[in-house]
């Protein structure tokens, strides 16, 4: 997301690699890995322009931290422009997409089944024109989306489909173990860094130039941002750049924080709601918060206006991070509450915001989180379901309901092969005398005996709907109370 107005300097090797990748006669995948601000997004832009010049169809998606917990949010964003093409696919493949995107109440597919369906869709789209999929900030893709993209990326040889992925080197993600071809994007050489700085700020005096080159360490974003901050504030280097011990991304975030602090309270509140709701995540059917009256943020270089859509976007992910970090806990909770109202018709998004907005036990919110967990489980989002059930347990108003929700969370975690997590959840549920509750004991027995077995069969063998786990909960198929719009909440295992 670095400035597109700046020419690409010092990236001859990376551009050569991307040119070979885009113009190759066969499909494939490539991961660009580098630190924050090193210029990955600029290289993606270069590849996109080259692909368009070659006549390729290009589809783009951007991961945002706010959506990392929503099942298949990243995959949906990536495939949304292509989903109309499913009309040319067989009914079985279309049913797979209907399941994971919540259009039909059927059993969720496995990663392999979904991956094969995605491959079929991409092949259908690429019949007449080569297709390039571009994933920026992919470290924020939810686990399920990342696993599917990795599965697809390993199977593109001989096709007309290419996948180009950019990830941050300092944030762990599923792409770290995806076994896809990678190329590192290092810091600029001293010569290239000096050339970039001189191209952008030719009037910079010698002492300031030396100081910026020393502190930027070849990071293009730092080279572009530090001079502006230095020119507008008469401070010592330590005040401008932050403590030397801080990693460069944190120090850059510090610079953005100074600009944010100068904005009015209403503008900062708008930015916070946008940051917490994933503004700038790209196309999709889900309504996101639309920031308004933030001209001051645009003038400060914190927010850009997309030239194609006219939408407001954060200039860099570090701006989004700085906005969130500067807000107080009460301000963040208020923003989440407002966003829950924006997403009142979207069960999972509403639940994720209410989970962050609520402090004290609240059965209505807990029931909504349980309903969201059911929705996620139906679509194969076990990770999100476990998180929402665990949070629902924390917000439960009675010990019995709390115990049931924790047991259901352990049940789902165990069935999805996350046995360590399941055991940790079980330990969260002690009885008043220090022993584990009956529901937790039952969940533990399930994990020990049937951790990799069939859910329904195992559930019957450890007691069925008349005992502990599942009694009135997810495993037992009952509808959570308190949310009449949740509909049928049974899991069809």
C-alpha positions in Angstrom: 0.0 0.0 0.0 3.0 2.3 -0.4 2.5 5.3 -2.6 1.9 4.5 -6.2 3.3 7.9 -7.3 6.8 6.8 -6.3 8.8 5.0 -9.0 10.1 1.6 -8.3 13.7 2.0 -7.3 16.2 -0.8 -6.6 13.9 -3.7 -7.4 15.4 -4.9 -10.6 15.7 -8.5 -9.4 12.2 -8.7 -8.0 10.7 -7.1 -11.1 12.5 -9.6 -13.3 11.2 -12.5 -11.2 7.6 -11.1 -11.3 7.9 -10.6 -15.1 8.9 -14.2 -15.6 6.1 -15.4 -13.3 3.3 -13.3 -15.0 4.4 -14.1 -18.5 5.0 -17.8 -18.0 3.1 -20.1 -20.3 1.8 -22.2 -17.4 0.1 -21.5 -14.1 1.7 -21.4 -10.7 2.0 -19.5 -7.4 4.5 -17.2 -5.8 4.7 -15.7 -2.3 6.4 -12.3 -1.7 7.7 -12.1 1.9 9.1 -9.0 3.5 8.9 -6.6 6.5 6.2 -4.0 6.8 6.7 -1.1 4.4 9.4 -2.8 2.3 7.4 -2.3 -0.9 5.5 -5.6 -1.4 2.3 -3.8 -2.5 4.2 -1.7 -5.0 5.6 -4.9 -6.6 2.0 -6.4 -6.6 0.9 -3.3 -8.5 3.7 -3.8 -11.0 2.6 -7.4 -11.5 -1.0 -6.4 -11.9 -0.2 -3.8 -14.6 1.9 -6.3 -16.4 -0.8 -8.9 -16.3 -3.4 -6.5 -17.6 -1.1 -5.5 -20.4 -0.8 -9.2 -21.2 -4.6 -9.5 -21.4 -5.1 -11.4 -18.2 -8.1 -11.3 -15.9 -7.0 -9.9 -12.5 -8.8 -10.5 -9.3 -7.6 -8.9 -6.1 -8.2 -9.3 -2.3 -6.6 -7.7 0.7 -6.5 -9.3 4.1 -7.4 -7.2 7.2 -6.9 -8.1 10.8 -10.5 -7.3 11.6 -11.7 -10.2 9.5 -9.1 -12.8 10.5 -11.6 -14.6 12.7 -14.5 -14.8 10.2 -14.6 -18.2 8.5 -13.7 -18.0 4.8 -13.9 -14.2 4.8 -10.7 -14.0 2.8 -11.8 -16.7 0.3 -15.1 -15.0 -0.2 -13.5 -11.7 -0.9 -11.2 -13.3 -3.5 -13.9 -15.4 -5.2 -16.8 -12.9 -5.0 -16.2 -11.5 -8.5 -16.0 -15.0 -9.9 -19.0 -16.6 -8.1 -21.4 -15.8 -11.0 -19.3 -18.2 -13.0 -20.6 -21.1 -10.8 -23.6 -21.4 -13.1 -21.3 -23.3 -15.6 -20.2 -25.8 -13.0 -21.9 -29.0 -11.9 -24.4 -29.1 -9.1 -22.1 -30.8 -6.7 -19.4 -28.1 -7.1 -21.9 -25.3 -6.7 -23.2 -26.9 -3.6 -19.8 -26.7 -2.0 -19.7 -22.9 -2.4 -23.3 -22.6 -1.2 -22.2 -24.5 2.0 -19.1 -22.5 2.9 -20.7 -19.1 2.0 -23.9 -19.8 4.0 -26.3 -20.0 1.1 -27.5 -23.6 1.9 -27.9 -25.5 5.2 -25.8 -28.6 4.3 -22.8 -30.3 5.8 -19.5 -28.2 5.4 -17.0 -29.6 3.0 -13.4 -30.5 3.8 -10.5 -28.3 2.8 -9.7 -30.8 0.0 -13.3 -30.8 -1.3 -13.4 -27.0 -1.2 -10.0 -26.7 -2.7 -11.1 -28.9 -5.6 -14.2 -26.8 -6.1 -12.1 -23.7 -6.2 -9.8 -25.2 -8.8 -12.8 -26.1 -10.9 -14.1 -22.6 -10.7 -10.8 -21.0 -11.6 -10.3 -23.4 -14.5 -13.8 -22.4 -15.8 -12.9 -18.7 -15.5 -9.5 -19.1 -17.2 -10.8 -21.0 -20.3 -10.6 -17.9 -22.6 -8.2 -15.6 -20.7 -5.4 -16.3 -18.2 -6.3 -15.4 -14.6 -4.1 -13.8 -12.0 -5.3 -13.8 -8.4 -3.5 -11.2 -6.2 -3.6 -11.5 -2.4 -2.1 -8.6 -0.4 -1.6 -8.7 3.4 -2.5 -12.3 3.2 -1.1 -12.9 6.7 -4.5 -11.7 7.8 -6.5 -14.3 5.9 -8.5 -16.5 8.1 -7.1 -20.0 8.6 -9.6 -21.8 6.4 -9.1 -19.3 3.5 -5.3 -19.6 3.8 -5.4 -23.4 3.8 -7.6 -23.5 0.7 -5.3 -20.9 -1.1 -2.3 -23.1 -0.3 -4.1 -26.2 -1.5 -4.9 -24.5 -4.8 -1.5 -22.8 -5.2 0.2 -26.2 -5.1 -1.9 -27.5 -8.0 -1.8 -24.9 -10.7 1.0 -26.3 -12.9 -0.4 -26.8 -16.4 -3.3 -24.4 -15.9 -3.8 -20.8 -17.0 -4.2 -19.6 -13.4 -1.6 -17.8 -11.3 -1.7 -16.8 -7.6 0.5 -14.0 -6.3 0.6 -13.6 -2.5 2.2 -10.9 -0.3 2.8 -11.6 3.4 4.6 -9.8 6.2 7.7 -11.5 7.5 7.0 -10.6 11.1 3.5 -12.0 11.4 2.9 -15.8 11.5 0.3 -17.2 9.1 -0.8 -20.4 7.5 1.2 -19.4 4.4 4.4 -20.0 6.4 3.9 -23.7 6.0 2.0 -23.8 2.7 5.0 -25.1 0.7 4.6 -22.5 -2.0 7.5 -20.9 -4.0 8.7 -17.8 -2.3 10.9 -14.7 -3.1 12.2 -12.4 -0.4 11.7 -8.7 -0.6 14.7 -7.3 1.3 15.4 -3.7 2.4 16.8 -1.5 -0.3 20.6 -1.2 -0.8 22.2 1.9 0.5 22.6 3.2 -3.0 18.9 2.6 -3.9 17.7 4.0 -0.6 19.6 7.2 -1.3 18.3 7.4 -4.8 14.7 7.0 -3.7 15.1 9.6 -1.0 16.7 12.1 -3.3 14.0 11.5 -6.0 11.2 12.3 -3.6 12.9 15.0 -1.4 15.5 16.6 -3.5 15.7 19.7 -1.3 16.5 17.8 1.9 19.5 19.3 3.7 22.6 17.1 4.3 22.2 16.5 8.0 18.5 15.5 7.7 19.3 13.3 4.7 22.0 11.4 6.7 19.7 11.0 9.7 16.8 9.6 7.7 19.0 7.2 5.7 20.4 5.9 9.0 17.0 5.4 10.7 15.1 4.1 7.6 17.5 1.2 7.1 16.5 0.8 3.5 12.8 0.6 4.2 10.9 2.5 1.4 7.9 3.4 3.6 10.3 4.9 6.2 12.2 6.8 3.5 8.9 8.4 2.3 7.4 9.1 5.7 10.3 10.3 7.9 11.1 13.5 6.0 7.6 14.8 6.3 7.5 14.2 10.0 11.0 15.7 10.5 10.2 18.8 8.5 7.0 19.6 10.4 8.2 19.1 14.0 11.3 20.5 15.6 12.2 17.7 17.8 15.3 15.6 18.7 15.9 12.5 16.7 14.8 10.3 19.6 11.5 12.2 19.8 10.9 12.0 16.0 11.9 8.4 15.5 11.1 6.8 18.8 13.2 4.6 21.0 16.1 2.9 19.2 15.1 -0.5 20.6 11.7 -0.5 18.9 11.4 -2.4 15.7 11.0 -0.2 12.6 7.3 -1.0 12.0 6.5 0.2 15.6 8.5 3.3 15.1 6.7 4.1 11.8 3.4 3.5 13.6 4.6 6.1 16.2 4.9 8.6 13.3 1.3 8.0 12.2 0.1 8.3 15.9 1.4 11.8 16.0 -0.7 12.8 13.0 -3.8 11.0 14.4 -3.4 12.8 17.7 -3.7 16.1 15.9 -7.1 15.2 14.5 -10.4 16.1 16.1 -12.2 13.7 18.4 -15.0 13.0 15.9 -12.6 12.3 13.1 -10.6 9.9 15.3 -13.9 8.1 16.2 -14.7 7.7 12.5 -11.2 6.3 11.8 -11.6 3.9 14.7 -14.9 2.5 13.4 -13.4 2.1 10.0 -10.2 0.4 11.3 -12.2 -2.1 13.4 -14.5 -3.0 10.6 -11.9 -3.7 7.9 -12.4 -0.6 5.7 -10.4 -1.1 2.5 -10.7 -4.9 2.4 -11.9 -4.9 -1.2 -15.0 -6.1 -3.0 -17.7 -8.2 -1.4 -21.4 -8.3 -0.7 -21.0 -7.5 3.0 -21.7 -3.9 4.0 -18.8 -2.4 5.8 -18.7 0.8 7.8 -18.3 3.9 5.5 -16.3 6.6 7.1 -17.6 10.1 6.7 -16.3 13.6 7.4 -12.7 12.6 7.5 -11.3 15.3 5.2 -8.7 16.2 7.8 -7.4 12.6 7.8 -7.1 12.7 4.0 -5.2 16.0 4.2 -2.9 14.5 6.8 -2.0 11.6 4.5 -3.6 9.0 6.7 -6.5 8.1 4.4 -6.6 7.9 0.6 -9.5 8.0 -1.8 -9.6 5.0 -4.2 -9.5 6.5 -7.7 -11.8 3.8 -9.1 -14.5 3.3 -6.5 -14.2 6.6 -4.6 -14.1 4.7 -1.3 -11.9 5.9 1.6 -9.1 3.5 2.5 -6.3 3.7 5.0 -3.0 4.7 3.4 -1.1 1.8 5.0 -2.1 -1.0 7.5 0.1 0.7 10.1 -2.3 3.6 10.1 -5.1 1.2 10.9 -3.0 -0.3 13.7 -2.1 3.1 15.1 -5.7 4.2 15.2 -6.7 1.1 17.2 -3.7 1.3 19.5 -4.3 5.0 20.4 -8.0 4.4 21.3 -8.8 3.7 25.0 -10.6 0.4 25.9 -13.9 2.3 26.4 -13.5 3.9 23.0 -12.9 0.6 21.3 -15.9 -1.0 23.0 -18.1 1.9 21.9 -16.9 1.6 18.4 -17.5 -2.2 18.4 -21.1 -1.6 19.7 -21.8 0.9 16.9 -20.5 -1.6 14.4 -22.7 -4.3 15.8 -25.6 -2.1 15.0 -24.3 -1.6 11.4 -24.1 -5.3 11.0 -27.4 -6.2 12.7 -28.5 -8.3 9.7 -25.2 -10.2 9.5 -25.1 -12.8 12.4 -21.4 -13.5 12.4 -20.1 -9.9 12.0 -22.6 -8.7 14.6 -21.5 -11.4 17.0 -17.8 -10.6 16.5 -18.3 -7.0 17.4 -20.6 -7.7 20.3 -18.0 -10.1 21.7 -15.5 -7.2 21.8 -18.0 -4.6 23.0 -19.4 -6.5 26.0 -17.8 -6.6 29.4 -20.2 -8.0 32.0 -22.2 -11.3 31.7 -25.1 -10.8 29.2 -27.2 -13.8 28.2 -28.6 -12.2 25.1 -25.1 -11.5 23.7 -23.9 -15.0 24.8 -26.8 -16.6 22.9 -26.0 -14.6 19.8 -22.4 -15.7 20.0 -23.6 -19.3 20.3 -25.8 -18.9 17.3 -22.8 -17.4 15.4 -20.8 -20.5 16.4 -23.5 -22.7 14.9 -23.4 -20.8 11.7 -19.6 -21.0 11.5 -19.6 -24.7 12.2 -22.1 -25.3 9.5 -19.7 -23.6 7.0 -16.6 -25.4 8.3 -15.3 -22.6 10.5 -14.4 -24.6 13.6 -11.7 -22.1 14.7 -14.2 -19.2 14.8 -16.9 -21.4 16.4 -14.6 -22.4 19.2 -13.6 -18.8 19.9 -17.2 -17.6 19.9 -18.4 -20.4 22.2 -15.6 -19.8 24.6 -16.5 -16.1 24.7 -20.2 -17.0 25.0 -19.3 -19.1 28.1 -17.5 -16.1 29.6 -20.6 -13.9 29.2 -23.0 -16.6 30.4 -25.1 -15.6 33.4 -25.4 -19.1 35.0 -22.7 -21.7 35.8 -24.7 -24.4 34.1 -25.0 -22.7 30.8 -21.3 -21.6 31.0 -20.3 -25.2 31.5 -22.4 -26.4 28.6 -20.9 -23.8 26.2 -17.4 -24.7 27.3 -18.1 -28.3 26.8 -19.5 -27.6 23.3 -16.4 -25.6 22.5 -14.2 -28.5 23.6 -16.3 -30.9 21.6 -15.9 -28.9 18.4 -12.2 -28.3 19.0 -11.6 -32.1 19.5 -13.6 -33.0 16.4 -11.5 -30.6 14.3 -8.3 -32.3 15.5 -7.4 -29.4 17.9 -7.1 -31.7 20.9 -4.6 -29.5 22.8 -7.0 -26.5 22.6 -9.9 -28.7 23.6 -8.1 -29.9 26.7 -7.3 -26.3 27.6 -11.0 -25.3 27.3 -12.0 -28.3 29.5 -9.7 -27.0 32.2 -11.5 -23.6 32.2 -14.6 -25.3 33.8 -13.9 -26.2 37.4 -16.8 -27.1 39.8 -17.1 -25.0 43.0 -15.1 -27.6 45.0 -12.3 -27.4 42.5 -13.3 -30.5 40.4 -14.2 -30.3 36.8 -17.9 -30.1 36.0 -19.8 -33.1 34.7 -20.0 -31.5 31.2 -16.3 -30.9 31.1 -15.6 -34.5 32.2 -17.8 -35.8 29.5 -16.1 -33.6 26.9 -12.7 -34.8 28.2 -13.9 -38.5 27.8 -14.9 -37.7 24.2 -11.6 -36.2 23.4 -9.7 -39.1 24.8 -11.8 -41.8 23.1 -13.2 -40.3 20.0 -11.1 -37.3 19.1 -10.9 -38.3 15.5 -14.1 -40.2 15.1 -17.6 -39.4 13.8 -19.3 -36.7 15.9 -22.7 -38.2 16.0 -21.5 -41.7 16.7 -19.1 -40.6 19.4 -21.7 -38.3 21.0 -24.2 -41.3 21.2 -21.5 -43.5 22.8 -20.7 -40.9 25.5 -24.2 -40.2 26.4 -26.1 -38.6 23.6 -28.4 -35.6 24.1 -29.5 -36.8 27.6 -26.1 -36.1 29.2 -23.6 -33.3 29.6 -22.2 -32.3 26.2 -24.8 -31.2 23.8 -27.7 -31.0 26.2 -29.4 -28.0 24.8 -26.2 -27.0 23.1 -24.5 -27.2 19.8 -23.6 -30.9 19.9 -27.2 -31.8 20.9 -28.7 -29.6 18.2 -30.9 -27.3 20.3 -31.4 -23.7 19.4 -29.7 -21.1 21.7 -32.1 -19.0 23.6 -32.4 -15.3 23.3 -32.1 -14.8 19.5 -35.4 -15.5 17.8 -33.8 -14.6 14.4 -31.2 -17.4 14.7 -33.5 -20.0 13.2 -32.8 -23.7 13.3 -29.4 -24.1 15.2 -28.8 -27.8 14.8 -25.5 -29.0 13.5 -25.9 -31.5 10.7 -22.7 -33.5 11.2 
